[in-house]
Amino acid sequence: MQERGAILNAQINWKCGEYDCSHGVDVTRMDQNEYGFKTEKADYHFDANGVQTRTRYTATGIKIFAKASG
């Protein structure tokens, strides 16, 4: 997960009676056969000699989709 990242879906299910509520959480991984969550960004700038250079940033992480029902 550290190298590829992950995409998760979190579902919170509420069950409420007249005076109390209980809940359950279901978490599923959505990126089983694919690459997880990864983003890349390029920053273009000029060095001291006036030559344009590029710095590439790569980040991986965990993306969570949350939903509640009940």
DSSP file (Angstrom, degrees, kcal/mol; ACC not computed):
  #  RESIDUE AA STRUCTURE BP1 BP2  ACC     N-H-->O    O-->H-N    N-H-->O    O-->H-N    TCO  KAPPA ALPHA  PHI   PSI    X-CA   Y-CA   Z-CA
    1    1 A M     >        0   0    0      0, 0.0     4,-2.2     0, 0.0    60,-0.0   0.000 360.0 360.0 360.0 -30.5    0.0    0.0    0.0
    2    2 A Q  T  4  +     0   0    0      1,-0.2    58,-0.1     2,-0.2     4,-0.1   0.869 360.0  37.5 -68.1 -36.0    2.9    2.3    0.6
    3    3 A E  T  4 S+     0   0    0      2,-0.1    -1,-0.2     1,-0.1    58,-0.0   0.860 131.9  25.1 -82.6 -37.2    4.2    2.0   -2.9
    4    4 A R  T  4 S-     0   0    0      1,-0.2    57,-0.2    56,-0.1    -2,-0.2   0.700  93.4-142.4-102.4 -23.9    0.9    1.8   -4.8
    5    5 A G     <  -     0   0    0     -4,-2.2     2,-0.3    31,-0.2    57,-0.2  -0.328  18.7-113.8  80.7-175.2   -1.6    3.7   -2.6
    6    6 A A  E     -a   62   0A   0     55,-2.1    57,-2.6    30,-0.2     2,-0.5  -0.993   7.7-142.7-157.6 154.7   -5.2    2.5   -2.2
    7    7 A I  E     -a   63   0A   0     -2,-0.3    23,-2.9    55,-0.2    24,-0.7  -0.988  28.2-173.8-122.7 120.6   -8.7    3.5   -2.9
    8    8 A L  E     -aB  64  29A   0     55,-3.1    57,-2.8    -2,-0.5     2,-0.5  -0.852  19.0-151.1-117.8 149.2  -11.3    2.5   -0.2
    9    9 A N  E     -aB  65  28A   0     19,-2.7    19,-2.2    -2,-0.3     2,-0.5  -0.981  14.1-166.1-117.5 119.0  -15.0    2.7    0.0
   10   10 A A  E     -aB  66  27A   0     55,-3.4    57,-2.3    -2,-0.5     2,-0.5  -0.931   3.1-171.3-110.3 121.2  -16.4    3.1    3.6
   11   11 A Q  E     -aB  67  26A   0     15,-3.0    15,-2.7    -2,-0.5     2,-0.6  -0.956   5.9-161.7-114.2 120.0  -20.1    2.5    4.1
   12   12 A I  E     -aB  68  25A   0     55,-3.0    57,-2.5    -2,-0.5     2,-0.6  -0.910   7.7-162.4-102.5 121.6  -21.7    3.4    7.5
   13   13 A N  E     -aB  69  24A   0     11,-2.9    11,-1.8    -2,-0.6     2,-0.4  -0.921   3.5-160.5-109.7 118.2  -25.1    1.7    8.0
   14   14 A W  E     - B   0  23A   0     55,-3.0     2,-0.5    -2,-0.6     9,-0.2  -0.790   8.5-171.6 -98.9 138.5  -27.3    3.1   10.7
   15   15 A K  E     - B   0  22A   0      7,-3.1     7,-2.4    -2,-0.4     2,-0.4  -0.954  14.4-174.6-127.9 111.5  -30.2    1.1   12.3
   16   16 A C  E     - B   0  21A   0     -2,-0.5     5,-0.2    54,-0.3     2,-0.1  -0.891   9.2-172.9-115.4 136.5  -32.3    3.3   14.6
   17   17 A G        -     0   0    0      3,-3.3    -1,-0.0    -2,-0.4     5,-0.0  -0.144  53.0 -74.2 -99.5-158.4  -35.2    2.3   16.8
   18   18 A E  S    S+     0   0    0      1,-0.1     3,-0.1    -2,-0.1    -2,-0.0   0.873 126.5  11.7 -71.4 -36.3  -37.5    4.5   18.7
   19   19 A Y  S    S+     0   0    0      1,-0.1     2,-0.3     0, 0.0    -1,-0.1   0.532 125.1  34.8-121.6  -9.0  -34.9    5.5   21.4
   20   20 A D        -     0   0    0      2,-0.0    -3,-3.3     0, 0.0     2,-0.4  -0.957  56.1-149.1-146.6 163.0  -31.5    4.3   20.3
   21   21 A C  E     -B   16   0A   0     -2,-0.3     2,-0.3    -5,-0.2    -5,-0.2  -0.972   7.5-171.0-132.2 146.8  -29.3    3.8   17.2
   22   22 A S  E     -B   15   0A   0     -7,-2.4    -7,-3.1    -2,-0.4     2,-0.3  -0.931   9.8-163.6-130.2 159.8  -26.6    1.3   16.3
   23   23 A H  E     -B   14   0A   0     -2,-0.3     2,-0.3    -9,-0.2    -9,-0.2  -0.956   9.6-159.9-142.8 159.9  -24.3    1.4   13.3
   24   24 A G  E     -B   13   0A   0    -11,-1.8   -11,-2.9    -2,-0.3     2,-0.5  -0.966  13.1-142.0-136.5 153.3  -21.9   -0.8   11.4
   25   25 A V  E     -B   12   0A   0     -2,-0.3     2,-0.5   -13,-0.2   -13,-0.2  -0.975  10.2-169.5-122.5 128.0  -19.1    0.0    9.1
   26   26 A D  E     -B   11   0A   0    -15,-2.7   -15,-3.0    -2,-0.5     2,-0.5  -0.976   7.0-172.0-114.7 124.8  -18.2   -1.9    5.9
   27   27 A V  E     +B   10   0A   0     -2,-0.5     2,-0.4   -17,-0.2   -17,-0.2  -0.973   5.2 178.6-119.4 127.4  -14.9   -1.1    4.2
   28   28 A T  E     -B    9   0A   0    -19,-2.2   -19,-2.7    -2,-0.5     2,-0.5  -0.961  28.4-124.7-126.5 146.1  -14.0   -2.5    0.8
   29   29 A R  E     -B    8   0A   0     -2,-0.4     3,-0.4   -21,-0.2   -21,-0.2  -0.783  19.4-169.4 -89.8 128.3  -10.9   -1.9   -1.4
   30   30 A M  S    S+     0   0    0    -23,-2.9     3,-0.2    -2,-0.5   -22,-0.1   0.532  74.5  61.8 -96.5  -7.7  -11.9   -0.7   -4.8
   31   31 A D    >   +     0   0    0    -24,-0.7     3,-0.6     1,-0.2    -1,-0.2  -0.192  57.2 135.1-113.8  40.7   -8.5   -1.0   -6.6
   32   32 A Q  T 3  S+     0   0    0     -3,-0.4    -1,-0.2     1,-0.2    -2,-0.1   0.902  83.8  23.9 -58.0 -46.6   -7.8   -4.7   -6.4
   33   33 A N  T 3  S+     0   0    0     -3,-0.2    -1,-0.2     2,-0.1     2,-0.2   0.313 120.3  62.1-104.7   7.9   -6.6   -5.2  -10.0
   34   34 A E  S <  S-     0   0    0     -3,-0.6     2,-0.2     1,-0.1    -3,-0.1  -0.686  95.6 -77.0-124.4 175.4   -5.5   -1.7  -10.7
   35   35 A Y        -     0   0    0     -2,-0.2     3,-0.1     1,-0.1    -2,-0.1  -0.509  50.4-128.0 -71.0 145.6   -3.0    0.8   -9.5
   36   36 A G        -     0   0    0    -31,-0.2     2,-0.7     1,-0.2   -31,-0.2   0.542  54.3 -41.5 -71.1-137.8   -4.0    2.4   -6.2
   37   37 A F  E    S+C   61   0B   0     24,-0.6    24,-1.9     2,-0.0     2,-0.3  -0.864  72.1 152.1-102.2 112.9   -4.0    6.2   -5.6
   38   38 A K  E     -C   60   0B   0     -2,-0.7     2,-0.3    22,-0.2    22,-0.2  -0.999  18.7-173.1-141.5 139.1   -1.1    8.0   -7.1
   39   39 A T  E     -C   59   0B   0     20,-2.7    20,-2.7    -2,-0.3     2,-0.3  -0.976   4.5-161.8-133.7 148.6   -0.7   11.5   -8.4
   40   40 A E  E     -C   58   0B   0     -2,-0.3     2,-0.3    18,-0.2    18,-0.2  -0.964   6.0-176.2-130.7 147.8    2.2   13.3  -10.2
   41   41 A K  E     -C   57   0B   0     16,-2.5    16,-3.4    -2,-0.3     2,-0.4  -0.998  12.3-149.6-143.3 140.9    3.0   17.0  -10.7
   42   42 A A  E     -C   56   0B   0     -2,-0.3     2,-0.5    14,-0.2    14,-0.2  -0.930   4.9-161.5-113.6 137.9    5.7   18.8  -12.6
   43   43 A D  E     -C   55   0B   0     12,-2.7    12,-2.4    -2,-0.4     2,-0.4  -0.972   9.0-159.0-118.9 116.4    7.1   22.1  -11.6
   44   44 A Y  E     +C   54   0B   0     -2,-0.5     2,-0.3    10,-0.2    10,-0.2  -0.803  24.7 149.2 -98.3 134.4    8.9   24.0  -14.4
   45   45 A H  E     -C   53   0B   0      8,-2.3     8,-3.6    -2,-0.4     2,-0.4  -0.953  42.0-108.2-154.2 169.5   11.5   26.7  -13.4
   46   46 A F  E     -C   52   0B   0     -2,-0.3     6,-0.2     6,-0.3     2,-0.0  -0.876  27.7-141.1-107.5 137.0   14.7   28.3  -14.6
   47   47 A D    >   -     0   0    0      4,-2.5     3,-1.7    -2,-0.4    -1,-0.0  -0.150  42.1 -81.7 -83.7-172.8   18.0   27.8  -13.0
   48   48 A A  T 3  S+     0   0    0      1,-0.3    -1,-0.1     2,-0.1    -2,-0.0   0.743 129.7  53.4 -65.1 -24.3   20.7   30.4  -12.4
   49   49 A N  T 3  S-     0   0    0      2,-0.1    -1,-0.3     0, 0.0     3,-0.1   0.382 120.0-105.8 -91.8   4.1   22.0   30.1  -16.0
   50   50 A G  S <  S+     0   0    0     -3,-1.7     2,-0.4     1,-0.3    -2,-0.1   0.588  73.9 141.2  83.8  11.2   18.6   30.6  -17.5
   51   51 A V        -     0   0    0      1,-0.0    -4,-2.5     0, 0.0     2,-0.3  -0.739  53.5-123.8 -89.4 130.5   18.1   27.0  -18.5
   52   52 A Q  E     +C   46   0B   0     -2,-0.4     2,-0.3    -6,-0.2    -6,-0.3  -0.570  36.0 179.4 -75.1 131.4   14.6   25.6  -18.0
   53   53 A T  E     -C   45   0B   0     -8,-3.6    -8,-2.3    -2,-0.3     2,-0.4  -0.822  17.5-139.2-126.3 167.3   14.5   22.6  -15.7
   54   54 A R  E     -C   44   0B   0     -2,-0.3     2,-0.5   -10,-0.2   -10,-0.2  -0.990   5.0-161.6-131.9 136.6   11.7   20.4  -14.4
   55   55 A T  E     -C   43   0B   0    -12,-2.4   -12,-2.7    -2,-0.4     2,-0.5  -0.981  14.8-154.0-114.4 126.5   11.1   18.9  -11.0
   56   56 A R  E     -C   42   0B   0     -2,-0.5     2,-0.5   -14,-0.2   -14,-0.2  -0.882   5.5-162.6-105.5 128.6    8.7   16.0  -10.9
   57   57 A Y  E     -C   41   0B   0    -16,-3.4   -16,-2.5    -2,-0.5     2,-0.4  -0.921   5.1-171.9-109.6 131.8    6.8   15.2   -7.7
   58   58 A T  E     +C   40   0B   0     -2,-0.5     2,-0.4   -18,-0.2   -18,-0.2  -0.988   5.8 180.0-124.2 131.1    5.1   11.8   -7.2
   59   59 A A  E     -C   39   0B   0    -20,-2.7   -20,-2.7    -2,-0.4     2,-0.3  -0.993   9.3-167.4-133.1 138.6    2.8   11.1   -4.2
   60   60 A T  E     +C   38   0B   0     -2,-0.4     2,-0.3   -22,-0.2   -22,-0.2  -0.890  24.3 139.6-117.3 154.4    0.9    8.0   -3.2
   61   61 A G  E     -C   37   0B   0    -24,-1.9   -55,-2.1    -2,-0.3   -24,-0.6  -0.900  50.0 -75.6-166.9-165.7   -1.8    7.9   -0.6
   62   62 A I  E     -a    6   0A   0     -2,-0.3     2,-0.5   -57,-0.2   -55,-0.2  -0.971  32.6-161.7-118.0 122.2   -5.1    6.5    0.5
   63   63 A K  E     -a    7   0A   0    -57,-2.6   -55,-3.1    -2,-0.5     2,-0.5  -0.905  10.9-164.2-103.8 128.4   -8.3    7.9   -1.1
   64   64 A I  E     -a    8   0A   0     -2,-0.5     2,-0.5   -57,-0.2   -55,-0.2  -0.957  11.4-161.5-121.1 124.5  -11.4    7.2    0.9
   65   65 A F  E     -a    9   0A   0    -57,-2.8   -55,-3.4    -2,-0.5     2,-0.4  -0.907  18.9-162.5 -97.4 126.4  -15.0    7.5   -0.4
   66   66 A A  E     +a   10   0A   0     -2,-0.5     2,-0.3   -57,-0.2   -55,-0.2  -0.916  14.1 171.5-117.4 139.0  -17.4    7.7    2.6
   67   67 A K  E     -a   11   0A   0    -57,-2.3   -55,-3.0    -2,-0.4     2,-0.4  -0.998  11.6-162.7-143.4 141.6  -21.2    7.1    2.5
   68   68 A A  E     +a   12   0A   0     -2,-0.3     2,-0.3   -57,-0.2   -55,-0.2  -0.971  12.6 170.8-125.5 142.3  -23.8    6.8    5.2
   69   69 A S  E      a   13   0A   0    -57,-2.5   -55,-3.0    -2,-0.4    -2,-0.0  -0.978 360.0 360.0-144.4 158.3  -27.3    5.4    5.1
   70   70 A G              0   0    0     -2,-0.3   -54,-0.3   -57,-0.2    -1,-0.1   0.352 360.0 360.0 148.2 360.0  -30.0    4.5    7.5
